């Protein structure tokens, strides 16, 4: 890739962010379709400075990851309707100096589940109540699933439950739920702490589906346990690629090279 005076800049903000594979995925995609752009990782907590910097430089687009997906909203000029409904932004587009927030997590999660599990009337347990959980809970509800949320901090879990109109189960009682689909959205099990697993094995019943949105490692301890107990497993790479592909389209108006991005 040749960097010159026309090279455009994109990036990801998060804290921490060094585990992210988004730079590798998006830079490979830019190169594959011949777009003169680079994508960098910015480990930061200062959202005001980030958004001012995006306008000043300008930076054309930004991915937003944990823990900024909800707080970033206060710093944007406008929100796409879906991001506004969900209340979580993972993508910022710099549209001629106006920063617009989008959500591609919801559609990314649905694409990952597509063809693997029926969602209508399916009892679903979402573990975690952050930005990703919010998007996934919203998407599952839209598809007619019966959603229950559990979260380490009960007050945050209950607030999300109220906002979305779904059920809540306390963290230490999640094994009371008979879930046909479990979606794990916390960082527990992510490298380097790969032995962590937030879910008691007693709820991993044969035949249910377990999705972990962690993609590093690709097969988390949770997924290994689930597989050994006869569950269908879906790893985090699929949602990661689909949310990224949609970001790519929003930023460039070019069809994303899906196969290259997945590789
Ligand atoms: P994301 O945007 O990836 O969803 P987030 O908004 O920071 O990230 O949310 C992280 C989620 O993981 C939260 O539900 C958080 O629980 P709390 O509300 O109790 O903070 C959960 N989480 C993070 N670290 C955790 C840990 N060590 N044990 C259990 N849950 C954890």
Boltz pocket constraint, residues with backbone or C-beta under 6 A from the ligand:
constraints:
  - pocket:
      binder: B
      contacts: [[A, 65], [A, 66], [A, 67], [A, 68], [A, 69], [A, 127], [A, 128], [A, 129], [A, 130], [A, 131], [A, 132], [A, 133], [A, 151], [A, 152], [A, 153], [A, 156], [A, 157], [A, 185], [A, 186], [A, 187], [A, 188], [A, 198]]
      max_distance: 6.0
